[in-house]
Amino acid sequence: MDLLSAEQGVSIVVVFDIPFESVGPGLWVLQKNEAEYGEFCSRDDALECALSEARRIERVNALSDIVLNIEGNDGRWRAFDTSIRPYASRSRTV
């Protein structure tokens, strides 16, 4: 996260990707804004880390827009907010 953006109160978008399948035996990769953020022994651990980091970002910058993309066992990706509710963008279209 850009500290300057947080200090200025600029809206930022942060996207976490949590896949259903592991990349290897007992290895899940968590991505943050399309870059590898961490490796975990379980999908639950990856989700817990994403939630912790997302909530930390929200505390630092209330204008942040956090998306948790979670892949289901059906292969579909679904977007959630930090309350694990379906994601709804904070920006509004006119």
C-alpha positions, 0 to 999 in steps of 0.5 A: 500500500502506498503510504502517501495515499493513506496519509492523504485519504486517497481512495485505494483499491486492494484485491486479494486472490484466494484460490480453491486449489493448492499450487502443490501439496499443502501449499496455497499462494495468496496474491495481493494486487496480482503479486504473490503476497504469501504462501500458506499451509492451508486455504483457511490460513491464506484467507485469515491472512488476507482478512487481517491485512485487509482490515489493517488497510481499512483502519489506516485508510477508511477510503480503501476499497478491499476485494477478496476474490475467493475461488469456489470448488466449482471453479467460479471466482466470487468477490467479497468484502472484509465482512465476507459479504458479496462485494459492492464497489464503494464508487458510484456510477452516474 
